[in-house]
Amino acid sequence: MRFFRIERDGTTSYARASQTDELELLSAAPWAGGSGTGVRLPFPLARGAASVDGPGIRLLAPVDPSKIVCVGRNYAAHAKELGNEVPSEPLLFLKPPTSLLGPDAAIVTPPSSQRVEHEAEIGIVIGTRLKSVDESQALRGIFGVTCLNDVTARDLQRKDVQFTRAKSFDTFCPVGPWIETESALERLTVTGRVNGVVRQSGTVGQMVFPIARLISFISHVMTLEPGDLIATGTPEGVGPLVAGDVVEIEVSGVGVLRNTVTSAAR
């Protein structure tokens, strides 16, 4: 099933897709026990479509997490392309929730960076509170899968050494267009395209640390709350974004997240 977060008439709501071209509003976030309200909105939902439009509806990032936990260098080829060693254990960093961006909205490159890059990733949404869990419990704690772009100011990352500034600008975490709860985790693929040209392509089988291990590892560091978001790492092929670009992140069985790129006033 697909779950959405939408804005309609100035009100933010969670919703789920019906079998017809409609959305049903939920009483709360689905991982918080939200149930169908019976309110249905016409919404032309095309399975696998790159973008979805509905009258008077704006798609938001489908999560509003307490934290966004990211994993660096989780694909060996990506670590190599940036001249880094593969870590011996998951390399964690955080992006702030203020970096979240919804589908079809604009990534804004900041004046302080001359090299902003895309990073196509599989996003995992947590469905239940997880603290110090094993890998089987970690898998049971997954709510669903979404598409994520870990936008990075690469020049600032190299300058600062640590990742905080480079990863944290507003609009630097596009997520969406929805959450899919019926994906086969072991067969997921992720693709990144810029202006229609494929730049990145990877599979879960290429991850240094698989999804279950990542979640278990993170849960031994910090408690994961329902609705939290995990960015599982990016395959090789990261590259620059400039104003006017259209960047797409596609996760198999989920959909396509599309965003434009613009520049902040200097």
C-alpha positions as YAML, in Angstrom:
chain: A
units: angstrom
residues:
- id: 1
  name: MET
  ca: [0.00, 0.00, 0.00]
- id: 2
  name: ARG
  ca: [1.10, 3.55, -0.64]
- id: 3
  name: PHE
  ca: [1.00, 6.25, 2.03]
- id: 4
  name: PHE
  ca: [1.27, 9.97, 1.43]
- id: 5
  name: ARG
  ca: [1.62, 13.21, 3.31]
- id: 6
  name: ILE
  ca: [-0.24, 16.05, 1.62]
- id: 7
  name: GLU
  ca: [-1.15, 19.69, 2.00]
- id: 8
  name: ARG
  ca: [-4.69, 20.70, 1.12]
- id: 9
  name: ASP
  ca: [-6.22, 24.08, 1.83]
- id: 10
  name: GLY
  ca: [-3.39, 24.89, 4.22]
- id: 11
  name: THR
  ca: [-3.87, 21.69, 6.21]
- id: 12
  name: THR
  ca: [-1.34, 18.86, 6.37]
- id: 13
  name: SER
  ca: [-2.68, 15.30, 6.43]
- id: 14
  name: TYR
  ca: [-1.54, 11.75, 5.95]
- id: 15
  name: ALA
  ca: [-3.41, 9.70, 3.37]
- id: 16
  name: ARG
  ca: [-3.39, 6.32, 1.69]
- id: 17
  name: ALA
  ca: [-4.08, 5.37, -1.89]
- id: 18
  name: SER
  ca: [-7.21, 3.42, -2.67]
- id: 19
  name: GLN
  ca: [-7.61, 0.97, -5.51]
- id: 20
  name: THR
  ca: [-9.25, 3.74, -7.53]
- id: 21
  name: ASP
  ca: [-7.88, 7.18, -8.37]
- id: 22
  name: GLU
  ca: [-8.54, 8.48, -4.87]
- id: 23
  name: LEU
  ca: [-6.75, 9.23, -1.64]
- id: 24
  name: GLU
  ca: [-8.35, 8.51, 1.73]
- id: 25
  name: LEU
  ca: [-7.34, 10.88, 4.50]
- id: 26
  name: LEU
  ca: [-6.06, 9.31, 7.72]
- id: 27
  name: SER
  ca: [-6.72, 10.47, 11.27]
- id: 28
  name: ALA
  ca: [-2.98, 10.47, 12.05]
- id: 29
  name: ALA
  ca: [0.29, 9.11, 10.74]
- id: 30
  name: PRO
  ca: [-0.16, 5.43, 9.84]
- id: 31
  name: TRP
  ca: [2.67, 4.36, 12.21]
- id: 32
  name: ALA
  ca: [0.89, 6.27, 14.99]
- id: 33
  name: GLY
  ca: [-2.32, 4.29, 14.58]
- id: 34
  name: GLY
  ca: [-3.95, 6.58, 12.03]
- id: 35
  name: SER
  ca: [-7.07, 5.10, 10.50]
- id: 36
  name: GLY
  ca: [-9.19, 5.97, 7.51]
- id: 37
  name: THR
  ca: [-11.50, 8.92, 8.03]
- id: 38
  name: GLY
  ca: [-13.79, 8.12, 5.11]
- id: 39
  name: VAL
  ca: [-12.84, 11.41, 3.46]
- id: 40
  name: ARG
  ca: [-11.77, 10.64, -0.09]
- id: 41
  name: LEU
  ca: [-10.16, 12.99, -2.56]
- id: 42
  name: PRO
  ca: [-9.94, 12.56, -6.33]
- id: 43
  name: PHE
  ca: [-6.31, 12.00, -7.13]
- id: 44
  name: PRO
  ca: [-5.09, 10.70, -10.50]
- id: 45
  name: LEU
  ca: [-2.58, 8.14, -9.24]
- id: 46
  name: ALA
  ca: [-0.60, 6.42, -11.98]
- id: 47
  name: ARG
  ca: [1.28, 3.36, -10.77]
- id: 48
  name: GLY
  ca: [4.98, 4.02, -11.20]
- id: 49
  name: ALA
  ca: [4.43, 7.56, -12.47]
- id: 50
  name: ALA
  ca: [7.31, 9.97, -12.07]
- id: 51
  name: SER
  ca: [5.01, 12.65, -10.71]
- id: 52
  name: VAL
  ca: [1.46, 12.79, -9.47]
- id: 53
  name: ASP
  ca: [-0.91, 15.73, -9.59]
- id: 54
  name: GLY
  ca: [-4.18, 16.16, -7.79]
- id: 55
  name: PRO
  ca: [-6.57, 19.10, -7.81]
- id: 56
  name: GLY
  ca: [-5.73, 21.41, -4.91]
- id: 57
  name: ILE
  ca: [-3.30, 18.87, -3.43]
- id: 58
  name: ARG
  ca: [0.42, 19.29, -2.89]
- id: 59
  name: LEU
  ca: [2.57, 16.29, -2.10]
- id: 60
  name: LEU
  ca: [4.91, 16.77, 0.84]
- id: 61
  name: ALA
  ca: [7.76, 14.57, 2.00]
- id: 62
  name: PRO
  ca: [5.80, 11.51, 3.19]
- id: 63
  name: VAL
  ca: [7.46, 11.52, 6.62]
- id: 64
  name: ASP
  ca: [7.96, 14.08, 9.39]
- id: 65
  name: PRO
  ca: [10.71, 12.31, 11.35]
- id: 66
  name: SER
  ca: [12.28, 13.15, 14.66]
- id: 67
  name: LYS
  ca: [15.61, 12.40, 12.97]
- id: 68
  name: ILE
  ca: [17.11, 11.41, 9.64]
- id: 69
  name: VAL
  ca: [19.91, 8.88, 10.15]
- id: 70
  name: CYS
  ca: [22.27, 8.50, 7.20]
- id: 71
  name: VAL
  ca: [24.88, 5.89, 6.37]
- id: 72
  name: GLY
  ca: [28.06, 6.92, 4.61]
- id: 73
  name: ARG
  ca: [30.19, 4.79, 2.26]
- id: 74
  name: ASN
  ca: [27.78, 1.84, 2.29]
- id: 75
  name: TYR
  ca: [28.62, 0.97, -1.33]
- id: 76
  name: ALA
  ca: [32.28, 0.04, -1.89]
- id: 77
  name: ALA
  ca: [32.43, 1.60, -5.37]
- id: 78
  name: HIS
  ca: [31.14, 4.93, -4.03]
- id: 79
  name: ALA
  ca: [33.73, 4.94, -1.25]
- id: 80
  name: LYS
  ca: [36.40, 4.29, -3.87]
- id: 81
  name: GLU
  ca: [35.24, 7.05, -6.22]
- id: 82
  name: LEU
  ca: [35.67, 9.61, -3.44]
- id: 83
  name: GLY
  ca: [39.04, 8.18, -2.40]
- id: 84
  name: ASN
  ca: [37.81, 6.68, 0.88]
- id: 85
  name: GLU
  ca: [38.26, 3.29, 2.53]
- id: 86
  name: VAL
  ca: [35.26, 1.07, 3.17]
- id: 87
  name: PRO
  ca: [34.42, 1.44, 6.88]
- id: 88
  name: SER
  ca: [34.66, -1.55, 9.22]
- id: 89
  name: GLU
  ca: [31.30, -0.68, 10.75]
- id: 90
  name: PRO
  ca: [28.45, 1.57, 9.59]
- id: 91
  name: LEU
  ca: [29.48, 5.21, 9.31]
- id: 92
  name: LEU
  ca: [26.59, 7.29, 10.67]
- id: 93
  name: PHE
  ca: [25.69, 10.94, 10.38]
- id: 94
  name: LEU
  ca: [22.49, 12.96, 10.72]
- id: 95
  name: LYS
  ca: [20.55, 15.34, 8.50]
- id: 96
  name: PRO
  ca: [18.15, 17.74, 10.24]
- id: 97
  name: PRO
  ca: [14.41, 17.46, 9.58]
- id: 98
  name: THR
  ca: [14.56, 21.04, 8.28]
- id: 99
  name: SER
  ca: [16.42, 19.69, 5.23]
- id: 100
  name: LEU
  ca: [13.33, 17.72, 4.11]
- id: 101
  name: LEU
  ca: [11.85, 18.52, 0.71]
- id: 102
  name: GLY
  ca: [8.83, 17.08, -1.04]
- id: 103
  name: PRO
  ca: [8.34, 15.87, -4.61]
- id: 104
  name: ASP
  ca: [8.50, 18.38, -7.47]
- id: 105
  name: ALA
  ca: [9.88, 21.09, -5.18]
- id: 106
  name: ALA
  ca: [13.18, 22.86, -5.84]
- id: 107
  name: ILE
  ca: [16.56, 21.94, -4.38]
- id: 108
  name: VAL
  ca: [18.26, 25.27, -3.63]
- id: 109
  name: THR
  ca: [22.04, 25.35, -3.97]
- id: 110
  name: PRO
  ca: [23.59, 27.73, -1.41]
- id: 111
  name: PRO
  ca: [25.98, 30.58, -2.22]
- id: 112
  name: SER
  ca: [28.63, 29.03, 0.05]
- id: 113
  name: SER
  ca: [29.07, 25.96, -2.17]
- id: 114
  name: GLN
  ca: [30.39, 25.63, -5.70]
- id: 115
  name: ARG
  ca: [29.83, 21.86, -5.91]
- id: 116
  name: VAL
  ca: [26.43, 20.46, -4.91]
- id: 117
  name: GLU
  ca: [25.90, 16.79, -5.77]
- id: 118
  name: HIS
  ca: [23.07, 14.27, -5.86]
- id: 119
  name: GLU
  ca: [23.14, 10.99, -3.92]
- id: 120
  name: ALA
  ca: [20.39, 8.51, -4.86]
- id: 121
  name: GLU
  ca: [19.37, 6.37, -1.90]
- id: 122
  name: ILE
  ca: [16.83, 3.87, -0.62]
- id: 123
  name: GLY
  ca: [14.98, 5.42, 2.31]
- id: 124
  name: ILE
  ca: [13.64, 3.22, 5.11]
- id: 125
  name: VAL
  ca: [10.78, 4.48, 7.28]
- id: 126
  name: ILE
  ca: [10.61, 3.04, 10.80]
- id: 127
  name: GLY
  ca: [7.22, 1.85, 12.01]
- id: 128
  name: THR
  ca: [7.77, 1.04, 15.67]
- id: 129
  name: ARG
  ca: [10.08, 2.10, 18.50]
- id: 130
  name: LEU
  ca: [13.39, 0.25, 18.24]
- id: 131
  name: LYS
  ca: [16.06, 0.21, 20.93]
- id: 132
  name: SER
  ca: [18.99, -2.23, 20.93]
- id: 133
  name: VAL
  ca: [17.22, -4.73, 18.68]
- id: 134
  name: ASP
  ca: [18.63, -7.67, 16.74]
- id: 135
  name: GLU
  ca: [18.38, -7.96, 12.96]
- id: 136
  name: SER
  ca: [15.13, -9.93, 12.90]
- id: 137
  name: GLN
  ca: [13.46, -7.37, 15.17]
- id: 138
  name: ALA
  ca: [14.90, -4.62, 12.99]
- id: 139
  name: LEU
  ca: [13.22, -6.03, 9.88]
- id: 140
  name: ARG
  ca: [9.89, -6.31, 11.68]
- id: 141
  name: GLY
  ca: [10.22, -2.66, 12.70]
- id: 142
  name: ILE
  ca: [10.24, -1.36, 9.12]
- id: 143
  name: PHE
  ca: [7.10, 0.47, 8.04]
- id: 144
  name: GLY
  ca: [7.99, 0.98, 4.39]
- id: 145
  name: VAL
  ca: [10.36, 2.20, 1.70]
- id: 146
  name: THR
  ca: [10.69, 5.52, -0.07]
- id: 147
  name: CYS
  ca: [13.08, 7.37, -2.41]
- id: 148
  name: LEU
  ca: [15.63, 9.75, -0.95]
- id: 149
  name: ASN
  ca: [18.23, 12.17, -2.31]
- id: 150
  name: ASP
  ca: [21.06, 12.90, 0.14]
- id: 151
  name: VAL
  ca: [22.04, 16.19, -1.50]
- id: 152
  name: THR
  ca: [25.58, 17.15, -0.50]
- id: 153
  name: ALA
  ca: [27.77, 20.24, -0.82]
- id: 154
  name: ARG
  ca: [30.84, 18.20, -1.71]
- id: 155
  name: ASP
  ca: [33.33, 21.04, -1.52]
- id: 156
  name: LEU
  ca: [32.17, 21.92, 1.99]
- id: 157
  name: GLN
  ca: [32.29, 18.27, 3.03]
- id: 158
  name: ARG
  ca: [35.94, 18.09, 1.98]
- id: 159
  name: LYS
  ca: [36.71, 21.42, 3.62]
- id: 160
  name: ASP
  ca: [35.04, 20.63, 6.94]
- id: 161
  name: VAL
  ca: [36.05, 16.93, 7.04]
- id: 162
  name: GLN
  ca: [32.93, 16.10, 9.07]
- id: 163
  name: PHE
  ca: [29.57, 16.08, 7.27]
- id: 164
  name: THR
  ca: [27.20, 18.37, 9.18]
- id: 165
  name: ARG
  ca: [27.27, 21.58, 7.15]
- id: 166
  name: ALA
  ca: [27.56, 19.87, 3.77]
- id: 167
  name: LYS
  ca: [24.49, 17.71, 4.35]
- id: 168
  name: SER
  ca: [22.22, 20.04, 6.30]
- id: 169
  name: PHE
  ca: [21.11, 22.94, 4.12]
- id: 170
  name: ASP
  ca: [17.38, 23.48, 3.74]
- id: 171
  name: THR
  ca: [16.05, 21.43, 0.76]
- id: 172
  name: PHE
  ca: [19.01, 18.98, 0.93]
- id: 173
  name: CYS
  ca: [16.87, 15.92, 1.73]
- id: 174
  name: PRO
  ca: [14.19, 15.36, -0.94]
- id: 175
  name: VAL
  ca: [12.00, 12.37, -0.02]
- id: 176
  name: GLY
  ca: [9.00, 10.75, -1.68]
- id: 177
  name: PRO
  ca: [6.82, 10.72, -3.57]
- id: 178
  name: TRP
  ca: [5.20, 8.26, -1.15]
- id: 179
  name: ILE
  ca: [5.95, 5.32, 1.14]
- id: 180
  name: GLU
  ca: [5.47, 1.80, -0.23]
- id: 181
  name: THR
  ca: [4.76, -0.86, 2.39]
- id: 182
  name: GLU
  ca: [4.84, -3.94, 0.15]
- id: 183
  name: SER
  ca: [8.33, -3.76, -1.33]
- id: 184
  name: ALA
  ca: [10.57, -6.82, -1.42]
- id: 185
  name: LEU
  ca: [13.59, -5.50, 0.48]
- id: 186
  name: GLU
  ca: [15.97, -8.13, -0.86]
- id: 187
  name: ARG
  ca: [15.30, -7.09, -4.47]
- id: 188
  name: LEU
  ca: [15.37, -3.30, -4.20]
- id: 189
  name: THR
  ca: [17.33, -1.25, -6.72]
- id: 190
  name: VAL
  ca: [18.01, 2.48, -6.78]
- id: 191
  name: THR
  ca: [18.67, 4.69, -9.81]
- id: 192
  name: GLY
  ca: [19.66, 8.34, -10.03]
- id: 193
  name: ARG
  ca: [19.06, 10.39, -13.19]
- id: 194
  name: VAL
  ca: [19.84, 13.99, -14.06]
- id: 195
  name: ASN
  ca: [18.01, 15.48, -17.05]
- id: 196
  name: GLY
  ca: [17.00, 11.97, -18.07]
- id: 197
  name: VAL
  ca: [20.56, 10.57, -18.08]
- id: 198
  name: VAL
  ca: [21.34, 7.72, -15.66]
- id: 199
  name: ARG
  ca: [24.21, 8.61, -13.35]
- id: 200
  name: GLN
  ca: [23.75, 6.09, -10.54]
- id: 201
  name: SER
  ca: [22.48, 2.53, -10.32]
- id: 202
  name: GLY
  ca: [22.75, 0.13, -7.41]
- id: 203
  name: THR
  ca: [21.14, -2.79, -5.62]
- id: 204
  name: VAL
  ca: [20.75, -3.78, -1.98]
- id: 205
  name: GLY
  ca: [23.04, -6.70, -2.71]
- id: 206
  name: GLN
  ca: [25.89, -4.25, -3.28]
- id: 207
  name: MET
  ca: [25.54, -2.67, 0.16]
- id: 208
  name: VAL
  ca: [28.48, -3.20, 2.50]
- id: 209
  name: PHE
  ca: [26.07, -3.46, 5.42]
- id: 210
  name: PRO
  ca: [22.56, -4.81, 4.63]
- id: 211
  name: ILE
  ca: [19.44, -3.00, 5.76]
- id: 212
  name: ALA
  ca: [18.69, -5.24, 8.75]
- id: 213
  name: ARG
  ca: [22.20, -4.82, 10.11]
- id: 214
  name: LEU
  ca: [22.07, -1.05, 9.62]
- id: 215
  name: ILE
  ca: [18.85, -0.70, 11.59]
- id: 216
  name: SER
  ca: [20.08, -3.00, 14.37]
- id: 217
  name: PHE
  ca: [23.40, -1.11, 14.58]
- id: 218
  name: ILE
  ca: [21.70, 2.28, 14.69]
- id: 219
  name: SER
  ca: [19.26, 1.10, 17.38]
- id: 220
  name: HIS
  ca: [22.21, 0.28, 19.64]
- id: 221
  name: VAL
  ca: [23.40, 3.89, 19.27]
- id: 222
  name: MET
  ca: [20.11, 5.78, 19.44]
- id: 223
  name: THR
  ca: [16.47, 4.86, 19.92]
- id: 224
  name: LEU
  ca: [14.58, 4.87, 16.63]
- id: 225
  name: GLU
  ca: [11.07, 6.28, 16.89]
- id: 226
  name: PRO
  ca: [8.10, 5.58, 14.60]
- id: 227
  name: GLY
  ca: [8.35, 7.75, 11.51]
- id: 228
  name: ASP
  ca: [12.14, 8.10, 11.70]
- id: 229
  name: LEU
  ca: [13.95, 7.91, 8.38]
- id: 230
  name: ILE
  ca: [17.11, 6.01, 7.48]
- id: 231
  name: ALA
  ca: [19.14, 6.81, 4.36]
- id: 232
  name: THR
  ca: [20.96, 3.59, 3.51]
- id: 233
  name: GLY
  ca: [23.85, 4.89, 1.40]
- id: 234
  name: THR
  ca: [24.45, 5.76, -2.23]
- id: 235
  name: PRO
  ca: [26.03, 3.82, -5.12]
- id: 236
  name: GLU
  ca: [28.82, 5.19, -7.29]
- id: 237
  name: GLY
  ca: [28.16, 7.89, -9.87]
- id: 238
  name: VAL
  ca: [27.46, 10.92, -7.70]
- id: 239
  name: GLY
  ca: [27.81, 14.14, -9.63]
- id: 240
  name: PRO
  ca: [27.10, 17.86, -9.74]
- id: 241
  name: LEU
  ca: [23.75, 19.60, -9.85]
- id: 242
  name: VAL
  ca: [23.31, 23.08, -11.33]
- id: 243
  name: ALA
  ca: [20.38, 25.44, -11.65]
- id: 244
  name: GLY
  ca: [17.90, 24.20, -14.24]
- id: 245
  name: ASP
  ca: [18.63, 20.50, -13.72]
- id: 246
  name: VAL
  ca: [15.90, 17.96, -13.08]
- id: 247
  name: VAL
  ca: [17.04, 15.14, -10.80]
- id: 248
  name: GLU
  ca: [15.12, 11.88, -10.38]
- id: 249
  name: ILE
  ca: [15.61, 9.15, -7.80]
- id: 250
  name: GLU
  ca: [13.85, 5.86, -8.53]
- id: 251
  name: VAL
  ca: [13.53, 2.90, -6.19]
- id: 252
  name: SER
  ca: [12.15, -0.27, -7.74]
- id: 253
  name: GLY
  ca: [8.62, -1.08, -6.70]
- id: 254
  name: VAL
  ca: [8.25, 2.32, -5.05]
- id: 255
  name: GLY
  ca: [8.21, 5.11, -7.61]
- id: 256
  name: VAL
  ca: [10.14, 8.13, -8.82]
- id: 257
  name: LEU
  ca: [11.07, 11.22, -6.82]
- id: 258
  name: ARG
  ca: [11.58, 14.22, -9.07]
- id: 259
  name: ASN
  ca: [12.99, 17.62, -8.10]
- id: 260
  name: THR
  ca: [14.23, 20.66, -9.96]
- id: 261
  name: VAL
  ca: [17.36, 22.60, -9.01]
- id: 262
  name: THR
  ca: [17.67, 26.32, -8.47]
- id: 263
  name: SER
  ca: [20.28, 28.65, -6.97]
- id: 264
  name: ALA
  ca: [19.90, 30.91, -3.96]
- id: 265
  name: ALA
  ca: [20.57, 34.59, -4.52]
- id: 266
  name: ARG
  ca: [24.22, 35.39, -3.95]
...
